[in-house]
Amino acid sequence: MNHIAPKIVMIPNLTSILTILILGTPILILIMLLPVLVELKKPKDAGPRMIMDNVSEVPIHIMRVIPLANIEEKQNFDSALIQALAKIIGALPSLEA
């Protein structure tokens, strides 16, 4: 059975492609930046509650100092905990199979 209707091939027009690119790109950028523009215009957060320039300096001796661990000293580890962790790590490769 032969078809008489010719095959329709749609070739995009260059002007329509340029129009889509020229108009579509700025619209896409505007849509992407619209939430930022709205947030800058009407922010949901009122901002910082305290201006840091007006806060007096706190003496260091009043602040609680957290001591840092000296990594050069000998560390004591619980051997039972290390053995349990070694067993768990040793069993991990068998879980993949």
QUISUL-V617086 format. One record per backbone hydrogen bond with DSSP energy under -0.5 kcal/mol. NH is the residue of the N-H (numbers start at 1). CO is the residue of the C=O. If there is no record, write none. Layout:
nh = (NH	NH)
co = (CO	CO)
//
This chain:
nh = (9	10	11	12	17	18	19	20	21	22	23	24	25	26	27	28	29	30	31	32	33	34	37	38	39	40	41	42	52	54	55	62	63	66	67	71	73	77	79	82	83	84	85	86	87	88	89	90	91	92	93	94	95	95	96	96	97)
co = (7	8	9	10	13	14	15	16	17	18	19	20	21	22	23	24	25	26	27	28	29	30	33	34	35	36	37	38	50	51	52	59	59	64	65	69	70	75	77	78	79	80	81	82	83	84	85	86	87	88	89	91	91	92	92	93	93)
//
